[in-house]
């Protein structure tokens, strides 16, 4: 009998320990691993340095509605974004980089061709300033980190992204140089910069496409995956002009905007649009499905996190000295705000302004980062049926502007170039430091 009592006692202890372990696992380890994800899909992002960055719920960005006039579509070139990919885009981000010591003035000159790993060191050095927070917002196909630099203390944000196209490396260098000069000035006690950063925050992605950055400057030797599209097609690719990611997908056509990956019966398919992966210079391939690429998902996370406090969104590119603004299917008020913003930019750069009259939608070239954020600020949500941001109809002008944010696509430089001296001259002579 005594022996049985000991056995029962041992079993009870085991049961209690099992319950305790289950409780700890469910309410501590799982929560830690999911970074605060609850049963409703809400994710609270906490950085390693203790920053609480945001709370995002994928359900806030989806709808079961879809456009009622799908007969206007000539062809869907890509499937829409799946909700599982949207969840993946939002899950597990908020990875702030720890500060490594006190700030020391950083030198950055255009004379050197920096490898991406060298730029990473610059970003981490910037992060040592109290005015900077550095976040890893995702990774590329080849697992290079994609960074967001947050510089400032103000609630009002200016969002800037560059190098979404592989060969367009100049924006990466512009943004890095600007960030270094801005933080060095703040650290030196510059009154004007201190006043600026008190009320504003610059949130910038120097390189959306870091694999493409390294490939453009240093070639095939930088590629790790010998099975990738670019590795296999390298001999057919002019790397000075290549736009897509290493998978052969154009990130700036892979965004799940309303008209991404499709074209209208009333429009001719644009000559640059490709139905398949292509090594050609001007072949924009949106992918088999929108939102499929890791770089696209990192950009979606970043936009959803910051756009509600943004008064300007600038997508930097590298050919034409042109400022694009306005979307034909969006509100007159939005187009006016963006036009005014373009005029201000023109005062500093003298770049040519192409406004809404020069824009065409529904010709297969949609699905850009600026399409995506411009539709978000008009209240669009991702349709579970189309896999694209959605409103009630494809071919009506939206009037539901929810916030006053200007959105610009800025083409810097006259032509594509990897000439460091030419890029440096553009930055200085065209006053790109303005933004």
Backbone torsions as a table, in degrees:
resi	resn	phi	psi	omega
1	UNK	NA	-43.5	178.2
2	UNK	-60.8	-39.2	178.7
3	UNK	-62.9	-42.6	179.3
4	UNK	-64.3	-40.7	178.9
5	UNK	-60.8	-38.5	178.6
6	UNK	-66.0	-39.7	178.2
7	UNK	-63.1	-47.3	178.9
8	UNK	-59.2	-42.8	-179.2
9	UNK	-62.5	-41.5	-179.9
10	UNK	-64.4	-41.1	179.6
11	UNK	-64.4	-41.6	179.1
12	UNK	-62.6	-42.2	178.9
13	UNK	-62.5	-42.7	178.2
14	UNK	-61.1	-41.7	179.7
15	UNK	-63.1	-43.4	179.3
16	UNK	-62.7	-44.3	179.0
17	UNK	-62.5	-38.5	178.9
18	UNK	-64.3	-41.7	178.3
19	UNK	-64.4	-41.7	178.9
20	UNK	-63.0	-44.5	179.7
21	UNK	-61.7	-42.9	179.4
22	UNK	-61.5	-42.4	178.9
23	UNK	-61.0	-47.5	-178.4
24	UNK	-63.0	-42.9	-178.9
25	UNK	-61.9	-47.7	-175.4
26	UNK	-70.5	-36.3	-171.4
27	UNK	-107.3	-5.1	176.3
28	UNK	-121.9	-64.1	-175.4
29	UNK	-63.1	-47.4	-179.0
30	UNK	-62.6	-40.9	179.6
31	UNK	-64.4	-41.5	179.4
32	UNK	-64.5	-43.5	-178.7
33	UNK	-65.6	-37.9	-178.1
34	UNK	-86.4	0.4	179.1
35	UNK	54.5	44.1	172.2
36	UNK	92.3	13.2	-178.0
37	UNK	-73.1	128.0	177.1
38	UNK	-104.2	-176.8	-173.1
39	UNK	-66.5	-19.6	-179.7
40	UNK	-90.2	3.8	178.3
41	UNK	89.1	8.6	-179.2
42	UNK	-82.1	135.7	-176.0
43	UNK	-124.8	122.0	175.9
44	UNK	-101.5	121.3	-173.0
45	UNK	-95.4	119.7	178.1
46	UNK	-117.8	125.3	178.4
47	UNK	-78.1	163.7	-179.2
48	UNK	-64.5	-22.7	-179.9
49	UNK	-91.6	12.2	174.8
50	UNK	93.3	-2.7	-179.2
51	UNK	-71.1	132.9	168.3
52	UNK	-95.3	116.0	-169.0
53	UNK	-92.6	-40.7	-176.8
54	UNK	-176.9	166.8	170.8
55	UNK	-123.8	118.7	-178.8
56	UNK	-120.2	141.2	176.2
57	UNK	-129.0	117.4	-175.8
58	UNK	-57.5	-26.4	-179.6
59	UNK	-66.3	-21.8	177.3
60	UNK	-70.6	-14.5	-173.1
61	UNK	-117.3	12.9	179.1
62	UNK	-123.7	156.4	177.3
63	UNK	-143.6	154.4	175.4
64	UNK	-92.7	0.1	178.8
65	UNK	-73.9	162.5	171.6
66	UNK	-151.8	161.9	-179.2
67	UNK	-62.4	142.9	-175.3
68	UNK	-92.7	-3.2	-177.3
69	UNK	-123.0	53.7	-178.5
70	UNK	-65.0	-10.2	178.6
71	UNK	-66.9	-12.8	179.5
72	UNK	-79.2	-11.9	-176.5
73	UNK	-82.1	127.7	175.3
74	UNK	-79.4	-42.8	-178.5
75	UNK	-162.7	142.0	168.9
76	UNK	-91.4	117.0	-179.4
77	UNK	-82.6	-22.6	-179.6
78	UNK	-141.7	150.4	169.6
79	UNK	-68.8	160.8	177.2
80	UNK	-76.8	175.3	178.0
81	UNK	-77.3	134.9	177.8
82	UNK	-79.8	153.4	177.6
83	UNK	-65.3	-31.6	177.6
84	UNK	-64.4	-35.3	176.1
85	UNK	-71.4	-32.8	175.0
86	UNK	-64.6	-44.1	177.7
87	UNK	-60.3	-42.2	179.5
88	UNK	-62.5	-37.5	179.2
89	UNK	-63.0	-34.4	-176.0
90	UNK	-92.2	-19.9	-172.4
91	UNK	-80.8	134.8	168.4
92	UNK	76.5	14.5	177.6
93	UNK	-91.7	-161.3	-177.2
94	UNK	78.1	31.0	-175.9
95	UNK	-92.1	83.6	179.2
96	UNK	-76.1	143.0	-177.9
97	UNK	-86.1	132.6	178.9
98	UNK	-66.7	146.2	174.4
99	UNK	-76.0	144.6	-170.9
100	UNK	-110.2	2.2	-179.3
101	UNK	158.0	-166.7	179.9
102	UNK	-78.9	156.5	-177.3
103	UNK	-79.0	137.4	172.2
104	UNK	-124.8	141.2	-179.3
105	UNK	-50.9	137.8	-175.4
106	UNK	-105.8	136.6	174.6
107	UNK	-98.6	138.4	175.8
108	UNK	-148.8	120.4	179.4
109	UNK	-126.4	153.3	-178.5
110	UNK	-80.4	-5.4	-173.3
111	UNK	-68.6	-18.1	-173.7
112	UNK	-109.6	143.5	170.3
113	UNK	-86.6	107.6	-177.6
114	UNK	-84.9	132.8	166.4
115	UNK	-70.3	156.6	-178.1
116	UNK	-60.6	-36.8	179.4
117	UNK	-62.2	-31.3	177.1
118	UNK	-72.3	-36.7	176.2
119	UNK	-65.7	-36.8	177.0
120	UNK	-55.9	-40.0	178.6
121	UNK	-63.7	-36.6	175.9
122	UNK	-63.1	-44.8	-179.7
123	UNK	-59.9	-42.3	-178.1
124	UNK	-70.4	-32.4	175.1
125	UNK	-67.8	-41.1	175.6
126	UNK	-59.6	-36.6	-176.3
127	UNK	-62.5	-18.4	179.7
128	UNK	-74.1	-10.8	174.9
129	UNK	-79.0	144.9	178.0
130	UNK	-66.9	-18.6	-177.5
131	UNK	-87.2	-4.0	-173.9
132	UNK	-118.3	139.7	165.9
133	UNK	-127.9	130.2	-176.9
134	UNK	-110.3	124.3	-178.2
135	UNK	-120.7	136.6	169.4
136	UNK	-88.1	111.2	-173.4
137	UNK	-96.2	-3.0	179.5
138	UNK	161.4	-167.8	178.4
139	UNK	-142.2	162.6	-177.8
140	UNK	-83.7	-178.9	176.4
141	UNK	-56.1	-41.3	-178.4
142	UNK	-94.7	20.4	171.1
143	UNK	69.6	23.0	169.2
144	UNK	-77.6	140.1	-179.1
145	UNK	-69.2	140.2	172.6
146	UNK	-105.4	124.7	-171.0
147	UNK	-109.8	149.4	168.5
148	UNK	-120.2	124.8	175.6
149	UNK	-97.5	120.7	175.1
150	UNK	-106.7	114.3	-176.7
151	UNK	-122.8	111.8	-179.9
152	UNK	133.0	172.1	-178.9
153	UNK	-120.2	-4.0	-174.1
154	UNK	-83.4	155.8	177.7
155	UNK	-74.2	-33.9	179.0
156	UNK	-72.7	129.0	-173.3
157	UNK	-118.6	145.9	167.5
158	UNK	-113.3	119.5	-178.9
159	UNK	-99.2	129.8	-179.1
160	UNK	-134.2	129.0	174.1
161	UNK	-131.0	148.0	-178.6
162	UNK	-141.4	167.0	175.5
163	UNK	61.6	35.3	173.6
164	UNK	-70.1	-27.2	173.4
165	UNK	-101.4	134.4	-169.5
166	UNK	-52.6	-52.3	-173.3
167	UNK	-74.5	-9.4	-176.7
168	UNK	-90.0	72.7	-174.6
169	UNK	-82.2	-20.1	-176.1
170	UNK	-55.3	-44.2	179.2
171	UNK	-58.2	-33.8	176.7
172	UNK	-60.8	-43.6	-179.1
173	UNK	-72.3	-38.5	176.5
174	UNK	-59.2	-50.0	-176.1
175	UNK	-64.7	-42.4	180.0
176	UNK	-64.1	-45.0	178.8
177	UNK	-62.1	-44.8	179.4
178	UNK	-60.4	-44.9	-179.2
179	UNK	-62.2	-44.0	179.7
180	UNK	-62.3	-47.2	-179.4
181	UNK	-64.4	-40.1	-178.7
182	UNK	-63.9	-47.2	-176.7
183	UNK	-72.4	-40.0	175.8
184	UNK	-57.9	-40.4	179.6
185	UNK	-66.8	-42.3	178.7
186	UNK	-62.5	-44.2	-178.6
187	UNK	-66.3	-27.2	-179.8
188	UNK	-83.1	-3.1	177.1
189	UNK	87.8	24.3	178.3
190	UNK	-64.0	117.3	-174.5
191	UNK	-61.4	-41.4	-177.8
192	UNK	-64.2	-42.3	-180.0
193	UNK	-70.2	-38.3	177.7
194	UNK	-61.2	-41.3	178.9
195	UNK	-66.8	-41.0	179.3
196	UNK	-61.4	-47.5	-173.8
197	UNK	-81.2	-7.9	174.3
198	UNK	-70.6	-35.3	-174.3
199	UNK	-108.3	-14.6	-174.7
200	UNK	-129.9	154.8	172.9
201	UNK	-130.5	128.0	172.2
202	UNK	-90.2	122.8	179.0
203	UNK	-116.4	114.1	-166.5
204	UNK	-133.6	136.3	170.5
205	UNK	-104.3	107.3	-179.9
206	UNK	-63.3	-36.9	-178.8
207	UNK	-143.7	112.0	173.7
208	UNK	-76.5	-25.3	-171.9
209	UNK	-125.9	67.6	-173.7
210	UNK	-65.5	-30.1	174.8
211	UNK	-61.1	-44.9	180.0
212	UNK	-64.7	-35.7	178.0
213	UNK	-59.2	-53.7	-178.7
214	UNK	-64.5	-40.6	-179.7
215	UNK	-62.0	-42.4	-179.3
216	UNK	-61.2	-44.1	-175.3
217	UNK	-83.7	-33.9	-169.1
218	UNK	-125.4	-0.7	168.4
219	UNK	81.6	-165.5	-171.5
220	UNK	-58.8	-28.9	-177.2
221	UNK	-62.2	-18.8	-179.4
222	UNK	-81.5	-13.0	-174.7
223	UNK	-81.6	133.7	-177.8
224	UNK	-95.7	-33.0	-174.9
225	UNK	-96.5	107.1	-177.8
226	UNK	-73.6	-8.2	177.5
227	UNK	-96.2	-3.0	-176.9
228	UNK	-69.0	157.6	-179.3
229	UNK	-57.7	-47.2	-175.6
230	UNK	-66.8	-39.9	179.2
231	UNK	-61.0	-45.9	-177.2
232	UNK	-70.8	-31.5	-176.6
233	UNK	-100.0	11.2	-171.6
234	UNK	-53.2	-41.1	-176.7
235	UNK	-65.7	-19.3	-179.3
236	UNK	-97.6	-6.8	-173.3
237	UNK	-98.6	132.2	168.6
238	UNK	-90.7	99.6	-170.8
239	UNK	-65.8	-16.4	176.9
240	UNK	-72.3	-13.1	-176.6
241	UNK	-129.1	-1.2	-174.3
242	UNK	-67.7	137.7	-172.6
243	UNK	-109.6	-33.0	-168.7
244	UNK	-76.7	-177.5	173.9
245	UNK	-87.7	-173.9	-174.8
246	UNK	-68.2	-22.2	175.5
247	UNK	-78.5	-8.2	-177.5
248	UNK	88.0	15.1	-179.4
249	UNK	-108.6	131.2	177.4
250	UNK	-77.5	110.9	-178.0
251	UNK	-59.9	-33.3	-178.1
252	UNK	-84.0	14.4	167.0
253	UNK	-128.3	-2.8	-174.6
254	UNK	-94.8	-0.6	178.9
255	UNK	-75.4	140.6	-174.8
256	UNK	-83.8	57.3	175.0
257	UNK	-76.5	170.1	-174.4
258	UNK	-55.8	-40.2	-174.7
259	UNK	-106.4	11.7	178.9
260	UNK	-65.0	136.7	175.0
261	UNK	63.5	34.6	176.1
262	UNK	-155.3	169.1	170.6
263	UNK	-148.7	158.2	-173.6
264	UNK	-86.1	153.9	173.3
265	UNK	-63.7	-29.0	-177.0
266	UNK	-82.0	-4.5	-176.6
267	UNK	-120.7	152.0	171.5
268	UNK	-83.0	140.0	175.9
269	UNK	-65.3	126.9	-176.7
270	UNK	-62.4	143.9	-173.8
271	UNK	-64.7	-19.2	-179.0
272	UNK	-84.5	-11.1	-174.2
273	UNK	-78.1	132.1	178.9
274	UNK	-116.0	141.6	177.4
275	UNK	-87.0	-9.3	-178.7
276	UNK	-139.4	167.7	174.2
277	UNK	-61.7	139.9	-175.6
278	UNK	-144.9	142.3	176.1
279	UNK	-84.3	-1.2	-176.4
280	UNK	-70.9	155.2	-175.4
281	UNK	-61.0	-50.2	-173.6
282	UNK	-108.0	54.8	179.2
283	UNK	-118.8	103.9	-177.5
284	UNK	-93.1	106.5	-179.4
285	UNK	-108.1	120.0	-174.1
286	UNK	-80.4	-10.4	-179.1
287	UNK	98.1	164.2	177.7
288	UNK	-63.7	-35.7	176.1
289	UNK	-140.8	146.8	179.3
290	UNK	-70.0	151.1	178.6
291	UNK	69.3	16.6	-173.6
292	UNK	-80.3	-26.6	-170.1
293	UNK	-87.5	144.6	179.9
294	UNK	-60.3	-34.1	178.0
295	UNK	-67.2	-39.6	177.3
296	UNK	-62.8	-43.4	-179.0
297	UNK	-65.8	-36.9	175.6
298	UNK	-63.4	-40.9	-179.6
299	UNK	-67.8	-39.8	177.6
300	UNK	-61.4	-46.9	177.6
301	UNK	-55.9	-47.9	-176.4
302	UNK	-62.7	-44.2	-180.0
303	UNK	-65.1	-47.2	-178.8
304	UNK	-62.5	-32.3	-179.1
305	UNK	-70.1	-38.4	-168.5
306	UNK	-110.0	-17.8	-164.5
307	UNK	-64.5	-28.7	-175.5
308	UNK	-67.6	-19.1	178.0
309	UNK	-109.1	11.4	-176.2
310	UNK	-92.3	129.8	172.5
311	UNK	-101.0	-5.0	174.3
312	UNK	-153.5	142.4	174.8
313	UNK	-129.9	123.2	-177.0
314	UNK	-125.0	119.5	174.6
315	UNK	-101.7	114.8	-175.2
316	UNK	-93.8	129.9	177.5
317	UNK	-125.5	-167.5	-166.4
318	UNK	-138.5	33.3	175.2
319	UNK	-162.1	120.1	171.0
320	UNK	126.3	-20.7	-174.8
321	UNK	51.1	55.3	-175.2
322	UNK	-131.1	145.5	174.3
323	UNK	-114.9	113.0	176.0
324	UNK	-93.5	135.4	175.2
325	UNK	-151.3	152.6	178.5
326	UNK	94.4	144.4	177.5
327	UNK	-130.9	122.9	-174.5
328	UNK	-59.7	-28.0	-176.2
329	UNK	-92.9	6.1	-178.0
330	UNK	-115.4	175.3	-164.5
331	UNK	-66.9	152.7	177.3
332	UNK	-61.5	-39.4	179.7
333	UNK	-61.8	-44.7	178.0
334	UNK	-60.6	-45.4	-178.8
335	UNK	-64.6	-34.3	177.4
336	UNK	-68.3	-44.7	179.4
337	UNK	-60.4	-45.6	-179.1
338	UNK	-67.2	-34.9	177.0
339	UNK	-64.6	-41.8	178.1
340	UNK	-63.9	-38.6	178.1
341	UNK	-65.4	-40.7	178.1
342	UNK	-63.1	-39.4	178.9
343	UNK	-64.4	-38.4	176.7
344	UNK	-64.4	-43.6	178.7
345	UNK	-62.6	-39.3	-180.0
346	UNK	-62.6	-32.2	-179.9
347	UNK	-61.0	-28.1	-178.7
348	UNK	-95.9	-36.8	-172.4
349	UNK	-103.6	-24.1	-174.0
350	UNK	62.8	20.5	174.4
351	UNK	-67.6	149.6	179.1
352	UNK	-70.1	136.0	179.7
353	UNK	-94.6	125.1	171.0
354	UNK	-112.3	109.3	-176.5
355	UNK	-96.5	-162.6	-169.6
356	UNK	-61.3	-27.5	179.0
357	UNK	-65.8	-21.2	-179.7
358	UNK	-94.8	-0.9	-176.8
359	UNK	-95.9	143.9	174.9
360	UNK	-127.1	131.1	173.1
361	UNK	-115.3	159.2	179.0
362	UNK	82.0	15.5	179.6
363	UNK	-108.2	14.9	177.0
364	UNK	94.7	-5.2	-176.5
365	UNK	-99.8	6.1	-179.8
366	UNK	-79.7	179.3	-176.9
367	UNK	98.8	27.0	-179.2
368	UNK	-91.0	167.7	177.5
369	UNK	-63.5	-36.6	-179.7
370	UNK	-73.3	-32.7	172.1
371	UNK	-58.1	-45.6	-173.8
372	UNK	-62.9	-51.8	-177.3
373	UNK	-70.8	-35.0	179.7
374	UNK	-63.2	-36.2	177.6
375	UNK	-75.6	-34.7	176.0
376	UNK	-58.3	-42.9	-177.5
377	UNK	-76.4	-2.4	170.3
378	UNK	-102.6	12.6	174.1
379	UNK	84.3	9.7	179.2
380	UNK	-67.7	147.0	174.3
381	UNK	-128.7	160.2	-178.8
382	UNK	-75.1	121.1	-179.5
383	UNK	-77.6	131.1	175.9
384	UNK	-68.4	-15.0	-177.4
385	UNK	-96.2	-39.2	-179.1
386	UNK	-99.7	-18.3	-176.9
387	UNK	69.1	23.6	179.3
388	UNK	-135.2	158.6	172.0
389	UNK	-59.1	140.5	-166.4
390	UNK	-134.3	147.9	166.2
391	UNK	-132.1	-163.2	-173.0
392	UNK	-80.4	-26.2	-179.6
393	UNK	-142.4	154.2	178.3
394	UNK	-75.7	-39.9	-167.3
395	UNK	-112.4	37.9	171.8
396	UNK	-121.5	153.9	-179.3
397	UNK	-83.2	124.9	178.4
398	UNK	-73.9	141.3	178.7
399	UNK	-118.1	3.1	-171.8
400	UNK	-94.9	69.1	177.3
401	UNK	-78.3	121.9	-175.2
402	UNK	-95.0	-18.7	178.5
403	UNK	-157.2	155.6	-175.1
404	UNK	-95.9	89.6	178.8
405	UNK	-121.3	127.7	175.8
406	UNK	-85.8	143.4	-177.2
407	UNK	-129.1	122.8	-177.5
408	UNK	-129.1	143.9	163.9
409	UNK	-109.2	119.9	-175.4
410	UNK	-114.4	116.4	175.4
411	UNK	-92.6	109.7	178.2
412	UNK	-88.1	168.4	176.3
413	UNK	65.4	158.6	178.0
414	UNK	-78.3	-45.3	-179.0
415	UNK	-139.5	165.3	173.5
416	UNK	-56.8	136.2	176.9
417	UNK	-159.6	149.1	170.9
418	UNK	-112.2	13.3	178.1
419	UNK	-71.5	115.8	-177.2
420	UNK	-64.4	-37.9	-179.5
421	UNK	-66.0	-38.7	178.1
422	UNK	-66.2	-42.0	179.0
423	UNK	-63.9	-42.7	178.9
424	UNK	-61.9	-43.6	179.7
425	UNK	-62.5	-39.4	179.5
426	UNK	-63.8	-43.1	-178.2
427	UNK	-60.7	-42.0	-176.9
428	UNK	-79.2	-50.3	-172.2
429	UNK	-72.3	-29.0	-177.5
430	UNK	-98.1	9.6	173.9
431	UNK	53.8	41.8	178.9
432	UNK	-68.2	-12.3	174.5
433	UNK	-64.9	-14.0	-177.9
434	UNK	-52.1	-47.0	-175.3
435	UNK	-81.8	NA	NA
